Amino acid sequence: MNKTVFGLLKNILNEKSILCDEPMKNHTSFKIGGNADFVVLPESVEEVAMVVSALKENGIRYTVMGNGSNLLVDDAGLRGVVIKLARNFSGAIVEGNTISAESGILLSKLSNIALANSLKGLEFASGIPGTLGGAVIMNAGAYGGEMKDVVVKTVYLDSNGEIKSVEGADHGFGYRKSMFTSKDVVLHSTLVLSQGNKDEIKDKMSELNSQRKAKQPLEFPSAGSAFKRPEGYFAGKLIQDAGLKGYKIGGASVSEKHSGFIISDGSATCSDVLALIDHIQKEVFRQFSVELESEIRYIK
């Protein structure tokens, strides 16, 4: 079966872009996860579309990911093909105050492109470790800014393999959500920013990144904020008030620096993290009758 899959992929992609029996811990910020049968790194919209089409036609399972910054991959790994839209798929074009970028571009790189062109409005995203595509799908935000503030158009591959586009309000942006489903593949987005002073933009980025470093456990593997903010509450405070700061299961623990983060000491398994998420959710509900929804995308 794997020889057949490899043959299909080789007909579309450069062989260097096909990784076989690849440890997923090498592709997630949590540094957790068993091996995937294949990880592929397409370089263009055409390659993405062709890979998805070939896999669908042959009934081969596939999973789409960005940079793996909010992913928790099962210890048993992933069967089929993982399509990684980062690293290679990361071009951007600047025209005036508009940036059109491929979905695999890191937000940090995109923010620096905006800075280089004296464009303001994306400073909030400069420290978010994910890709543009992932950020659009979940309407990522920080420090008062969200993707909905800057994204005006997105081209994507729908569940039927058709290339479509949405503009403006049709993105369906809400708190950590959009109209896109797990079956959609975001290909590229257009952002509209505004002209600004380069020094002021740089200072704002530095200030926000300093705040992030001071408040978040960036020195440990994690998948970022572990839970969505419940209406009327802050997840981190609820977890801390429940007496769970530092609580540990296996190699996974609630961060001492910020209770909204689950971190690994380097030895955590996916099972450790899932068990800790479950324990936190049960304890917070038991003590405060508040349901916490995980922000981490678990795939198996």
Secondary structure, DSSP 8 states (H G I E B T S, - for coil): -HHHHHHHHHTTS-GGGEEEEEEGGGGSTT----EEEEEE---SHHHHHHHHHHHHHTT--EEEESS-TTEEE-TT-EEEEEEE-STTS--EEEETTEEEEETTSBHHHHHHHHHHTTEES-GGGTT--SBHHHHHHTT-EETTEEGGGTEEEEEEE-TTS-EEEEEGGGG--BTTB-S--TT-EEEEEEEE-EE--HHHHHHHHHHHHHHHHHHS-TTS-EEEE-B---TTS-HHHHHHHTT-TT-EETTEEE-SS-TTEEEE-S---HHHHHHHHHHHHHHHHHHH-----B-SEEE-
